[in-house]
Amino acid sequence: MSNDAKKIVDLKQAVSSTDSLSINKNENVSTSSTVTYAAGKSPNDVIKKFMKYLDTTTSYGTTALDGAVQACSNFTGIQDAINHMISDCQTANSYTEFLTEKCGIVPDNEDTGAITGFDAGGSTVKDQYSIVPESGSKINYTGSSFTVDGLTVNLGLYDSSYQFTPTTYNNLTSAQKSIWQSAYTWWVKGALDLNAESYGKNFGFSNYSSATTNTLNFGFQYGGSGTLAWTSFNIDAYGKNQALGMAVNMNYYDAIDQSDPNGSSSTAGATYLDRTLAHEFTHAVMVSNIDYYDKLPKFIREGMAELTHGIDDERGNRIINLAQNPSSLRSALDLSLTSGGDTNAYAGGYMFLRYLAKQGAVVESLGKNISNTTSSIKLTGTNNNDTVYNIASNVTVSVGAGADSIHNTGYYASIIAGEDNDTIFNNAFYSTILAGDNDDKISVGTSGDNSYIDGGAGNDSIFSADGDGMTIYGGDGNDLISISGGTSNTVSTGYGNDTITGRFGSSSINGGSGNDLISISGGAGNTVNAGYGNDTVISSITNGVKYFYTGGNDLIRGWANAD
């Protein structure tokens, strides 16, 4: 361990009688939300994006959280997400509406609210018994060390100063022996599997991870009241963890039911020990993979640990109380607090992460709403119905399939739309618009000079108001292209029965293959090639127009002094 390393402890709070909420075990688990999450876009997927960013970024603290929030949602950063959450809490008609519709939290059903459970978009209800699965009989393991999924777990005892002393199985009490054997049989593996399911297979100690430690000193302590278990870690000057410790507070678990695979205890305030350890192993996994873990605020660290196993039953009343008191909820989400302080950080942090997950997933499923004022960046949409407003220059807008709406007034923009019926408005010069397939509607304002427009395949409608130097290609399909004015424009279409109308000057018009209607007015210097097919070409221009015949039975009208 580095001399610069510092020892920090994250802990699992005991649960008071006023925190917990009775649930109806016979209730059908459901949420009031009508959102159906698309594949790869569930709340769990949103949190995985959030955690992946924290795992790979070189920044830390609020800066890292800003990037993580941006990576998984439309919020501009962590504070913006908090502000929106508090606003939604304040304006909701009831705390129930806020929790269910905005956070996806249903406190009074069987699902614990774990990020992998039914209430968070999963396919399976995960209740207080099944959230950490146990199968088969407890193994009579008497060793003092074991390794699972790349993590070596050593047995020992902790004193009141958090100092670890290795020990053997024979030196343990009966309750401690039962816990050690349950940890060996079920709980360590179950906690690691649950973390990988929740946050991605890179969050653990296997070869997939970036863990800086792979040894855990696991033991027992007779600690103070209010703490069920704790995880200690030593972070060096470079933000990397150098050591891991974990202890169970036997003042709560001396009375453990040794026949219960979930680890229930008759001591007041104790929760199932398998869930308590799932909480602690989240700390262990995060600190081993995320640099500068200690710089993350307490509500993120503890909220994520609660998110792993869910706390709708354990802290349901506290969740409801915070939903009824937005000021208390805001206080719980303190970005400057990394230790100590508000005990609401556990429930408040869990609520925030469920809110972020739900809002990110809803946005992903329904499409993004993006408003941009920053130059020289790329704006990325989804494969659903996105809405994009851009006023900045040198911006690339890329949206996938879906009926997208894009409004651009930023110069030198590149707009790339995917399949589906898109609506695009551009009023900025030197822009490039690739509308993609299907029936698109593209409008260009008076400032759209020197822009390039490709409508793609489909029955497109393209309108331009007095732009100069533009290149417009309708693509295949029955396109409508209408030009209100401008000079030195190039207009062409592909296969299909197209209509090209408007006022032109010194421009080139090519109808492509199909039975086209071309009707032009304006000034001199235009050339028209109707292309193959039985075309109708009408001109009210009195001079300076060249017509090129390609093939088909064309009808020519109104050509005065034409070449």
Buried (B, 14 or more C-beta within 10 A) or exposed (E): EEEEBEEBBBBBBBBBEEBBBEBEEEEEBEBEBEBEBBEEBBBBBBBBBBBBBBBBBEBBBBBBBBBBBBBBBBBBBBBBBBBBBBEBBEEBEEBBBBBBBBBBBBBBBBBBBBBBBBBBBBEEBBBBBBBBBBEEEBEEBEEBEBEBBBBBBBBBBBEEEBEBEEBEBEBBEEBBBBBBBBBBBBBBBBBBBBBBBBBBBBBBBBEBBEBBBBBBBBBBBBBEEBBBBBBBBBBBEEBBBBBBBBBBBBBBBBBBBEEBBBBBBEBEBBBBBBBBBBBBBBBBBBBBBBBBBBBBBBBBBBBBBBBBBBBBBBBBBBBBBBBEBBEBBBBBBBBEBBEEBBBBBBBBBBBBBBBBBBBBBBBBBBBBBBEBEEBEEEBBBBBBBBBBBBBBBEBBBBBBBBBBBBBBBBBBBBBBBBBBBBBBBBBBBBBBBBBBBBBBBBBBBBBBBBBBBBBBBBBBBBBBBBBBBBBBBBBBBBBBBBBBBBBBBBBBBBBBBBBBBBBBBBBBBBBBBBBBBBBBBBBEBBBBBBBBBBBBBBBEBEEBBEBEEBEBEBEBEBBEEBE
